Amino acid sequence: MKLQRHGTLACLALTATLALSACGSDNNEPAGASASGPASAAANCATGTLNAQGSSAQKNAMAEWIKKYQQQCQGVTINYEPSGSGAGIQAFIAGTADFAGSDSALKDEEKPKADAKCVGGAAINLPMVIGPVAVAFNVNGVDNLQLKPATLAKIFAGKITKWDDAAIKADNPGAALPATAIQTVHRSDSSGTTDNFTDFLTKTSEADWTFGKAKEWKAPGGTGAKGSDGVASRVKGADGTIGYMEWSFAENSGLKIAKIGNGAGEFAELTAESAGKTIAGAEIVGQGDDLKMKIDYNTKEAGAYPIVLVTYEIVCSKGLAADKLPLVKGFLGYTASTEGQAALTELGYAPLPESVRAKVETAVKNIA
């Protein structure tokens, strides 16, 4: 399976600058931990049921974490519905989700409503999954494609409508491009992946992308599909299509992925290594245990793939129900552990840099 190579690349890319402990052996296993199971889960098992929902981009990561945590801990049921980031945040605010997954941090207008749910505390953003956003395409006779951000913006804005357009030809000298009509595919649901993708277009191609940054798709035309899996399915099913989705969905569907121009003037292939170079330049802009991050989409790092999102778990710092608190801390403690992060490398994700992972783990321990 192609995803197996990502773990090795992630380690090569990130340990050089960020010392990712997930890429090496872990000699800090707590006493009493199972030799074959995740140490954090063994040390922090709880019982009960959690209901969460949100980001479909982290669906595969969450499924793997739930499976491993439930194998280690008896009497646990964790339900995660990949309903989309917007729906997840609304469920959290409404009190029907114990935590929410979102591909973007809480917005200013959402934060007061989310804080109101957390009696004596506040809603915090915990980065948990690094998921590169793939631009996948299906064009008969075209196996390799590279696109500058401005070209990509014009395609999704409906300004470029044929695959043999002069701008696409300029990005792909010597390529045989057909006159096939371009069919763009975007998310139909409120989506953090859309929020990140449109943020990238806004910050790299302001003159060509005039629809701003939002979780809901604003540009005219194109075809909407629910979830990253829905977008991947649409692209796979029709000639002439192009869409954006979380990397693991493109890989699992066997789709071709475009190289994207970065701030260094290169066309970068999407790999764990190239995505890691962009994440290395991200900074934490939240306060205290709120670990909201800022990504530089115009990164000039050589070889960096620029469209990368961070999926957060949104949870109360205080105010969780007494019967939920131990399980929330136990499960999120596992997902933030070196063992939990190491499990991501085979799924098309990159593990958190150790400097960030340690902060997330501390923030989970501080939940009360």
Backbone torsions as a table, in degrees:
resi	resn	phi	psi	omega
1	MET	NA	137.4	-172.9
2	LYS	-63.9	-28.2	-175.4
3	LEU	-65.7	-20.7	-176.5
4	GLN	-59.3	-32.0	-176.7
5	ARG	-71.0	-17.6	-172.9
6	HIS	-66.8	-34.9	-178.4
7	GLY	-61.5	-45.6	179.7
8	THR	-63.2	-43.9	-179.3
9	LEU	-65.6	-39.0	-179.8
10	ALA	-61.2	-41.9	-179.9
11	CYS	-64.9	-44.9	-179.3
12	LEU	-61.6	-39.5	-174.3
13	ALA	-74.1	-41.0	-167.3
14	LEU	-97.9	-29.3	-177.4
15	THR	-67.7	-27.6	-178.1
16	ALA	-61.6	-34.6	-176.8
17	THR	-114.4	-20.6	-171.5
18	LEU	-123.6	-1.3	176.8
19	ALA	51.2	58.3	-179.4
20	LEU	-69.2	112.1	-179.8
21	SER	-71.3	-20.3	180.0
22	ALA	-65.0	-18.5	-177.1
23	CYS	-88.5	-5.6	179.7
24	GLY	-123.2	-169.0	179.0
25	SER	-77.8	151.6	-179.7
26	ASP	-110.4	113.5	-178.6
27	ASN	-101.7	15.3	-176.2
28	ASN	-112.2	32.1	-178.2
29	GLU	-68.8	127.6	-178.4
30	PRO	-64.6	155.1	177.0
31	ALA	-61.5	138.2	178.8
32	GLY	90.4	-6.0	179.4
33	ALA	-73.6	146.5	177.3
34	SER	-69.4	138.8	-180.0
35	ALA	-65.7	-26.0	-176.9
36	SER	-103.5	-10.6	-176.6
37	GLY	-108.2	172.3	179.9
38	PRO	-69.7	127.0	-175.1
39	ALA	-61.3	-42.8	-176.5
40	SER	-63.6	-39.9	179.1
41	ALA	-65.8	-41.2	-178.4
42	ALA	-63.7	-35.8	-177.4
43	ALA	-81.5	-18.5	-171.6
44	ASN	-132.2	37.4	177.5
45	CYS	-69.9	144.0	174.1
46	ALA	-140.9	172.6	179.4
47	THR	-118.3	161.8	178.1
48	GLY	123.8	-165.4	-176.9
49	THR	-128.9	135.6	172.6
50	LEU	-117.8	140.6	173.9
51	ASN	-120.9	122.5	-179.0
52	ALA	-138.3	160.3	176.5
53	GLN	-158.9	170.9	177.9
54	GLY	141.5	-134.3	-172.4
55	SER	-42.0	124.6	173.1
56	SER	-81.4	-18.3	178.7
57	ALA	-63.8	-29.5	-179.7
58	GLN	-98.0	10.9	-177.7
59	LYS	-53.7	-48.6	-177.0
60	ASN	-68.2	-36.7	176.8
61	ALA	-65.7	-45.3	-178.2
62	MET	-64.8	-39.0	179.0
63	ALA	-61.6	-41.6	179.6
64	GLU	-67.3	-43.6	179.2
65	TRP	-63.3	-44.6	-179.5
66	ILE	-61.8	-44.8	179.8
67	LYS	-58.3	-48.4	-176.3
68	LYS	-69.8	-38.6	179.9
69	TYR	-68.0	-42.7	179.9
70	GLN	-68.7	-30.2	174.8
71	GLN	-65.7	-35.6	-177.2
72	GLN	-81.9	-32.2	-172.2
73	CYS	-117.4	121.6	179.1
74	GLN	-81.1	151.8	176.4
75	GLY	74.1	27.1	-177.9
76	VAL	-121.2	135.0	171.2
77	THR	-129.7	121.9	177.7
78	ILE	-122.8	121.1	179.7
79	ASN	-109.0	127.8	176.2
80	TYR	-127.7	121.7	179.5
81	GLU	-104.0	117.6	180.0
82	PRO	-78.7	68.0	-172.3
83	SER	-87.0	-5.6	-176.2
84	GLY	105.1	150.2	-174.2
85	SER	-60.0	-43.8	-178.6
86	GLY	-62.1	-44.2	179.4
87	ALA	-66.5	-36.5	179.1
88	GLY	-63.5	-44.5	178.9
89	ILE	-63.9	-41.2	178.6
90	GLN	-64.0	-38.4	177.9
91	ALA	-66.3	-39.1	177.1
92	PHE	-62.7	-46.4	179.4
93	ILE	-63.0	-37.9	-179.5
94	ALA	-75.9	-12.2	179.1
95	GLY	86.7	11.6	179.4
96	THR	-96.4	-5.6	175.8
97	ALA	-124.1	132.5	179.8
98	ASP	-73.3	-29.1	168.1
99	PHE	-153.0	162.0	-177.6
100	ALA	-122.9	145.1	171.7
101	GLY	-99.6	132.0	-179.5
102	SER	-144.1	136.6	179.6
103	ASP	-81.1	4.5	171.1
104	SER	-146.6	151.0	-179.3
105	ALA	-66.9	161.8	177.4
106	LEU	-55.0	134.1	176.9
107	LYS	-80.0	163.9	-176.5
108	ASP	-57.3	-37.9	-178.6
109	GLU	-76.6	-19.5	179.2
110	GLU	-88.1	-29.0	-171.8
111	LYS	-58.7	-47.6	-179.7
112	PRO	-59.5	-38.6	179.7
113	LYS	-67.4	-39.6	178.4
114	ALA	-69.1	-39.8	178.8
115	ASP	-61.6	-34.7	-176.8
116	ALA	-62.3	-24.9	178.3
117	LYS	-74.9	-21.2	-172.1
118	CYS	-99.3	89.1	-175.9
119	VAL	-63.0	119.4	179.1
120	GLY	79.0	4.2	-178.3
121	GLY	-142.5	-152.7	-179.7
122	ALA	-149.3	157.7	174.4
123	ALA	-77.4	130.6	-178.5
124	ILE	-120.3	150.1	178.5
125	ASN	-99.0	118.2	179.9
126	LEU	-113.0	106.4	177.5
127	PRO	-62.3	128.4	-174.9
128	MET	-130.7	-28.5	-176.7
129	VAL	-132.3	128.4	171.8
130	ILE	-99.1	114.7	-176.9
131	GLY	-126.5	104.8	175.3
132	PRO	-59.3	144.8	177.7
133	VAL	-96.1	118.1	-179.9
134	ALA	-89.2	142.7	169.1
135	VAL	-104.6	101.1	-174.5
136	ALA	-99.5	147.7	-177.0
137	PHE	-138.7	157.4	177.8
138	ASN	-138.8	94.3	-179.1
139	VAL	-130.2	116.1	-178.1
140	ASN	-54.7	129.5	178.0
141	GLY	85.7	-4.0	-179.8
142	VAL	-116.0	114.3	-179.6
143	ASP	-102.2	-24.0	-178.7
144	ASN	-128.7	137.1	-178.0
145	LEU	-145.6	137.0	174.2
146	GLN	-132.0	140.2	-172.4
147	LEU	-137.5	130.9	170.7
148	LYS	-73.3	154.4	178.1
149	PRO	-53.8	-39.8	-179.6
150	ALA	-64.6	-38.7	177.7
151	THR	-65.8	-43.9	178.6
152	LEU	-60.1	-42.9	179.2
153	ALA	-62.1	-42.9	179.9
154	LYS	-65.2	-36.1	178.4
155	ILE	-62.8	-50.5	-175.6
156	PHE	-77.8	-16.0	174.5
157	ALA	-85.8	-6.1	179.9
158	GLY	83.1	12.3	180.0
159	LYS	-84.7	-24.2	173.8
160	ILE	-112.9	123.9	-171.4
161	THR	-121.6	-5.9	179.5
162	LYS	-127.7	146.6	-178.0
163	TRP	-71.5	-17.5	177.1
164	ASP	-98.3	21.5	176.9
165	ASP	-58.0	148.2	-177.0
166	ALA	-58.0	-36.8	-179.0
167	ALA	-66.6	-40.3	178.1
168	ILE	-68.8	-38.8	177.2
169	LYS	-62.3	-39.1	-180.0
170	ALA	-64.5	-33.2	178.1
171	ASP	-77.2	-19.1	-174.9
172	ASN	-130.1	65.5	-177.3
173	PRO	-60.4	132.4	177.8
174	GLY	87.0	-8.8	-179.4
175	ALA	-79.6	145.1	176.3
176	ALA	-90.7	101.9	-176.7
177	LEU	-105.8	130.0	-178.1
178	PRO	-78.3	165.5	177.7
179	ALA	-85.4	17.9	-179.0
180	THR	-59.7	142.4	176.3
181	ALA	-68.8	140.7	178.0
182	ILE	-83.0	131.1	173.5
183	GLN	-116.5	109.6	178.4
184	THR	-86.2	146.3	178.2
185	VAL	-124.6	128.1	180.0
186	HIS	-129.3	170.2	178.8
187	ARG	-73.4	136.1	177.6
188	SER	-89.8	-20.6	-178.9
189	ASP	-98.4	163.7	175.1
190	SER	-64.2	124.1	-165.8
191	SER	-142.9	132.6	173.0
192	GLY	-68.7	-27.7	176.2
193	THR	-64.5	-42.8	174.6
194	THR	-62.5	-41.2	179.3
195	ASP	-58.3	-44.9	179.7
196	ASN	-71.4	-41.2	-179.5
197	PHE	-63.9	-44.9	179.7
198	THR	-71.6	-28.9	174.0
199	ASP	-64.0	-42.8	176.8
200	PHE	-59.6	-47.7	-179.3
201	LEU	-63.5	-39.6	-179.8
202	THR	-63.8	-43.2	-173.8
203	LYS	-83.1	-17.7	-178.8
204	THR	-109.4	-18.6	-173.5
205	SER	-145.1	53.7	-174.7
206	GLU	-59.0	-34.3	-178.1
207	ALA	-70.5	-27.3	-175.8
208	ASP	-103.5	-19.0	178.7
209	TRP	-115.8	106.7	-173.6
210	THR	-110.5	16.5	-174.4
211	PHE	-103.8	1.5	174.4
212	GLY	72.1	-172.2	-178.7
213	LYS	-105.1	126.9	-179.0
214	ALA	-162.9	157.7	176.6
215	LYS	-76.9	-23.6	178.8
216	GLU	-101.1	137.8	-178.0
217	TRP	-68.4	127.1	-175.0
218	LYS	-107.4	-23.2	-175.1
219	ALA	-72.0	149.9	179.5
220	PRO	-76.7	160.5	175.2
221	GLY	76.5	-173.6	-178.8
222	GLY	77.4	176.8	-179.3
223	THR	-119.6	132.8	178.6
224	GLY	-92.5	146.3	176.1
225	ALA	-144.1	144.8	-176.6
226	LYS	-83.1	128.3	175.6
227	GLY	75.3	160.8	176.9
228	SER	-62.0	-33.9	179.0
229	ASP	-68.0	-34.7	177.6
230	GLY	-67.3	-40.6	177.7
231	VAL	-64.6	-44.8	179.6
232	ALA	-59.7	-41.4	-179.7
233	SER	-63.8	-41.9	179.3
234	ARG	-63.8	-44.1	-179.4
235	VAL	-64.8	-42.3	-179.1
236	LYS	-64.8	-28.7	-171.2
237	GLY	-89.7	-5.6	-175.4
238	ALA	-144.2	136.7	176.6
239	ASP	-68.8	142.4	177.0
240	GLY	89.4	5.0	-174.3
241	THR	-91.9	155.5	173.3
242	ILE	-148.2	138.3	-179.7
243	GLY	-153.6	165.5	177.9
244	TYR	-111.3	142.8	-179.0
245	MET	-163.3	163.9	176.1
246	GLU	-64.9	141.3	-169.5
247	TRP	-51.1	-45.0	-174.2
248	SER	-62.0	-30.6	179.0
249	PHE	-71.8	-36.7	176.4
250	ALA	-66.2	-42.6	179.9
251	GLU	-66.0	-46.2	-178.4
252	ASN	-64.8	-25.6	178.4
253	SER	-91.4	-1.6	179.1
254	GLY	67.8	31.8	-177.3
255	LEU	-85.9	153.5	174.1
256	LYS	-81.1	140.8	-173.6
257	ILE	-119.9	131.7	-178.0
258	ALA	-77.0	148.4	167.5
259	LYS	-80.3	142.9	-175.8
260	ILE	-120.0	137.5	178.7
261	GLY	-67.6	139.5	178.1
262	ASN	-114.1	-177.8	-177.3
263	GLY	-68.4	-14.4	177.8
264	ALA	-86.3	-0.5	179.7
265	GLY	82.3	17.1	-179.6
266	GLU	-106.4	161.2	168.8
267	PHE	-100.6	114.2	-173.6
268	ALA	-99.9	130.5	173.0
269	GLU	-76.7	144.3	178.4
270	LEU	-79.6	112.1	172.4
271	THR	-138.9	168.0	175.1
272	ALA	-61.5	-35.7	179.9
273	GLU	-64.8	-48.4	-177.4
274	SER	-69.2	-35.3	176.1
275	ALA	-67.0	-39.0	179.4
276	GLY	-60.9	-32.2	179.8
277	LYS	-66.1	-34.6	177.5
278	THR	-73.3	-42.0	179.5
279	ILE	-62.6	-31.7	179.9
280	ALA	-60.3	-24.2	-179.9
281	GLY	-95.0	0.4	179.9
282	ALA	-74.4	153.6	178.9
283	GLU	-131.2	151.4	176.6
284	ILE	-85.4	124.4	-177.5
285	VAL	-114.5	-3.2	175.9
286	GLY	-78.1	173.8	-179.1
287	GLN	-113.5	141.9	177.2
288	GLY	62.2	-128.9	-179.7
289	ASP	-84.6	0.0	172.8
290	ASP	-84.9	108.7	-169.3
291	LEU	-106.4	44.1	175.1
292	LYS	-58.3	136.6	-176.4
293	MET	-116.2	154.9	176.3
294	LYS	-120.2	125.5	-177.6
295	ILE	-105.6	136.9	177.6
296	ASP	-90.4	98.9	-179.3
297	TYR	-72.8	-15.0	177.8
298	ASN	-98.2	25.7	-176.4
299	THR	-50.9	136.3	177.5
300	LYS	-102.4	10.3	177.0
301	GLU	-64.3	127.5	-178.5
302	ALA	-58.7	130.4	176.7
303	GLY	78.7	4.2	-176.0
304	ALA	-79.0	131.1	173.4
305	TYR	-85.2	122.4	-164.5
306	PRO	-87.3	-15.7	-175.4
307	ILE	-97.6	93.6	-175.9
308	VAL	-131.6	134.9	177.2
309	LEU	-115.9	156.9	173.2
310	VAL	-116.0	125.9	176.2
311	THR	-95.1	128.9	-178.7
312	TYR	-101.1	151.5	161.6
313	GLU	-100.5	123.8	-179.7
314	ILE	-100.8	122.3	-171.8
315	VAL	-147.4	160.8	177.5
316	CYS	-78.7	134.9	173.4
317	SER	-71.7	-30.6	174.9
318	LYS	-147.2	160.1	174.7
319	GLY	101.4	3.3	176.0
320	LEU	-68.7	148.0	176.2
321	ALA	-60.3	145.5	-175.5
322	ALA	-58.5	-33.0	-178.4
323	ASP	-81.6	-9.0	179.9
324	LYS	-102.5	-29.8	-171.7
325	LEU	-54.0	-51.4	-177.8
326	PRO	-61.4	-36.9	-177.4
327	LEU	-74.8	-38.4	175.7
328	VAL	-59.9	-46.4	-179.7
329	LYS	-66.8	-39.0	-179.6
330	GLY	-66.6	-46.7	-177.1
331	PHE	-70.4	-49.1	-179.7
332	LEU	-67.6	-28.1	173.7
333	GLY	-63.7	-37.7	176.7
334	TYR	-68.9	-45.1	-178.0
335	THR	-61.9	-30.9	180.0
336	ALA	-87.0	-6.4	-177.7
337	SER	-74.7	164.2	176.4
338	THR	-60.8	-35.0	178.9
339	GLU	-66.9	-45.1	179.6
340	GLY	-63.8	-42.8	179.5
341	GLN	-67.7	-36.4	179.2
342	ALA	-63.0	-28.3	-179.4
343	ALA	-67.1	-17.1	-176.0
344	LEU	-77.9	-23.5	-169.4
345	THR	-67.0	-20.5	179.2
346	GLU	-92.5	1.1	-173.6
347	LEU	-112.1	4.7	-179.1
348	GLY	91.2	19.0	174.9
349	TYR	-116.9	169.3	173.0
350	ALA	-114.3	140.0	178.5
351	PRO	-68.6	155.2	176.6
352	LEU	-62.3	141.8	169.9
353	PRO	-55.8	142.7	-176.0
354	GLU	-56.5	-37.0	-179.8
355	SER	-62.0	-33.3	177.7
356	VAL	-83.1	-43.2	-178.3
357	ARG	-55.7	-43.3	-178.9
358	ALA	-63.4	-37.7	178.2
359	LYS	-67.4	-39.7	178.5
360	VAL	-64.5	-43.7	179.7
361	GLU	-60.4	-41.4	178.1
362	THR	-65.5	-41.8	-179.8
363	ALA	-62.2	-38.9	177.3
364	VAL	-64.5	-42.0	179.0
365	LYS	-62.8	-28.2	-178.7
366	ASN	-81.9	-9.6	178.4
367	ILE	-61.4	133.8	-176.3
368	ALA	-137.5	NA	NA
